[in-house]
Amino acid sequence: MSSTGDRTAVGAAEREGPARVAHPRRSTPEPLPGGDREPVGYRGPVACTAAGITYRQLDYWARTGLVEPSVRGTLGGARLYGIRDILLLKIVKRLLDVGVSLQNIRLAAQHLRMLDQEELTGLTLMCDGATVYECTSPDDVVELLQGGHGVFGIAVGAVWREVEQAVGVLPREDPATGETLMVHDPRDELARRRRNRAG
């Protein structure tokens, strides 16, 4: 990982500037969208739906350590993914779609796992097809574009909001009890009231 000002090049062939030292953080249970602090996880098929990937991709990435489930791994039963995991799955898919090498994606994913939510939602990933750059300000994005580096960008905050919206209507699981927690959809309540009035 090399740093050039506030912009970090992830997976660059040549490294310049001071190295950024990142310390792993312990995973904590994911909050529910809406601020509820109840620890929950999402089973593999639900994570696939929210991230827009196939189960085969999910399984391969978990087995190779690219994106592993942080709420519960395979040893404790079915894999349970957190919202951050699903965010990473979605970003990995987008980087693969534009031709970034798996080696560079792995470096980018390792770096993104080190960031807290505020850092994640405030950055933009730019890619020139080979190298992934972390931009923390609009000036960084402009500088990359002027230098001919960035041809594809991912606003991580926007992807985070997409993931929260997607999982907001999908079933989740309490890892402590194994209970499936269905999401209350206000549209379901409205439909039930209409049926009651009609019947």
Disulfide bonds with the S-S distance in Angstrom:
none
